[in-house]
């Protein structure tokens, strides 16, 4: 997989042969929105296009897009450890554990100290049994959990083993906690935020999230989505102009 991170320096792509594209996913876009936009931009080529690890609409950052033969590598890329930065808001919970839904409960945070917060963060490092949020894309009996949650249905959740290699508190400006976390595939940072509040005998939700790394790939090497789309369009028009009449 040589020089994949040098892709931004390319003047041409070989989508049919296969490419690994690093994209900085914009806020409010779904991961499938990005895949669909790029697939449409590549037309009339009929290509396999997929992503290697979903980002929630309210998250930004690194999204690995694979085309052509590299779609066979998606499972391999998905299995890699991830790094995120973000913000946890203390003193309030939401049903979705993030800003997708409205605050449903508030808590007093005046008694919380910096030492307590950092001690709780240290307690999360290691292997955890984590319950996914009810508002998640996990399927039960063929239906995604968030669809059941939006109808007000309660679902019995099963915990999953996840691993937290690092949980660093970078800054505290209550009610905001700024953090960096390194974790295994399948870790829900929204659940980390929710459980963080519970561990403080308080409440919390995730108020910002950015994926900075996945395996060897870093968001610093990622394309701005609009720049990538424009680059693909320019390449397509150049190819069309060079075709013999």
N, C-alpha and C positions, 0 to 999 in steps of 0.2 A: 504494500500500500504506500509506495514511495511518493513523496512530494504531494500528498493530497492537500496539505495545508498551504501549498503554493498556488492553488487553483485560482486565487484572486488575481494573480499576475498573468493568467492566460488571456490570450486574445481570441482564442477559439475553444469550443467545447466539442466533445465527441459523445453526445448523449446516447446515441444508438449503441455505441460500444460500452458506455457506462461511465458515469461520473458520480463523485461524492461531493455534494455542495453543502457548504456550511452557511446557514442563514440565521440572521439575527431576527427572530420572530417579533413582529410588532405587537403592541398591546391591543387587546380585544380580538385579534385574529385567532381562529382555531388552527391547530396543526394541519387539519385537512383543508382549511382555506388556503394555506400556503401551498400544499401539494397540488390542489386544483388549479390555482393561479399559474403555477409553473408549468403544469401539464398543458394548460390552454395556450400558454405563451410558446411552447415548443411545437405546437401544431404547424404544419400537417403531419409531423412525425407522430406515429402511434407508439408511444413508449410506456414501459412500466415505470411508474414514479411512486415512491413511498418515503415515509419518514421513519427514523430510528429512535422513537421515544416521544410520546405525547407531552406537549406543554399546555397547561390550562389557558383559556383565553385571557385571563387576567395576569398571566406571567409573560415575561419577555425573555429574550436570550437565545442561546444556541439550539438550533434545530438542524439535525443532520438529515439531508435529503439525498436519496439514492435513485439513480436512473439506470435503465438497461440492466446489464449483467450484475451491477453492484447492488441491485435489490436483493440478491442472494446473501448479501453481507448484513442485512438489516438486523437479524437476530443477534449476530455477533456484536454489532455496535450497541444494540439495546442493552446487552448484558453488562456493559461497562459501568464502573462507578461514576457518580455524578457529583458536581459541585454547584452550589447555589449561593447567592447572596439575597438578602431580603429584610423585611421588617415585620415584626410581630407587634400587634397592639394589645396591651394589657387592659384589663378592666371591662371587657365586653366580649360576648360570644355571638356567633351567628350560626344558623343551621348548617351552612355549607362550609364552615370553618374559615371562610375568606370573605371578600366583599361582594360576592355574587348575590348574597341574600342580606336582608336587613338585620340589624342587631336585635337579638331576642332577650338578652339579659345583661345587666351591668353590675359591676362590683367596685367596691372601694379599694384603691391602690395606694393610699397614703402611707400605709404601714410597710410597704415593700421596700427592701433595701437592695443596693447593688450587690452586696455579698450573697444575699439569698438568690438573686437572679443568676449569678454566675455559678453558684453551687448547683442549682437545678440544671443548668446547661451541662455541667460536667457529668451529672447523673445519667444523661441521655447517651453518652458515648459507650459504644459496645453493641451487643445484639439485643434487639427489642422485639416484643410481640406487639405489632401495630394493627389497629383496626382502621380500615379505609374509611373515608368520609361517606356518609349516605349519599351526598351529591357527588358521585364519581361515575366514571364510564365503565366500571366493572359490570359484567353481565351476570344476571341470575335468571335461569330459565329463559334465556334468549332475550331478556330485556335489561337495558342499562339501569343502574341503580338510581341515577338522577331523575329518570322518568318516573320511577315509583315514588321517590322523595317529593317530587313536585305535585303528585296527587295526594300527598299526605300519608302514604302507606309506610308502615314500619316494617323493616326487614331485619332478620337476625343476621348480624355480621360475623364473619369468621376472621380471627386475627391471622397475620402473616409475619414471618420472620424477616426483619430488615436489620441492616448493620449501619451504624453511625461511626465513621472513622474520626470525624472532627466536628465539634460544635463550638464555634468561637463567637463570643459576644464582642462585637466591634465597638459599639457605642450604646449608651443608655440615655435616652431623653424621654422619661416617662410622660405619657403612657407607651412611647415607642421604644422598641429594642431592635437594634440593627445587628444582624448576624451573618456569619458565613458557615456553611455546613457541607461536609463531604459525606456521601452516603451511598448505599448500594442501590442497584436497580429496584424499582417498584416502591421506593420510599415516598410516602405522601407527606410533603412539607406542611400542607394544611393540617394534617393530623398531628405533626410535631408541634405546631403552634397551639392547637387545641389542648393537647396533652401537657404542654408547657404551662399553660394557665392552670390546669387542674393540679399539677405538681406544686404550684405555688398556693394552692387552696384559693384560687381566684378564677378568672376567666381570661381567655385570649383568643385572638383570631389572626390569620395571616393577612397583612395589608399591602404587601409588595413582595414580588418574587422575580428573580432573574437567574436563569441557568448560565453559568459561566464556563463550565467544562463538562465534557462527557468523554471518558477515556483519555485519549491523547489529544482530543480536539478542544480548542479554546475559542470562546466567542470573539476574542480580539482578531481572529482570522476569518470571521464570518462576514458574508455579504449583507449590506443593507438590501432589503428585498426589492425596493424600487430600482436600485442600481443594477441588481442582477437581472431583473426583467428587461431593463433597457439594454443591457449588454447582450442578452440573448436575441432581442429584436434586431439590434444592429448586425449581429452575426448572420441572422436569417436573411436580412435584406441584402447583405454583401454576397451571400451564396447565390441568391436569386439573380442578382445583377450579373454574376459571372457565368450563369448558365448560357450555353450557345442557343441561338435562335433556330 
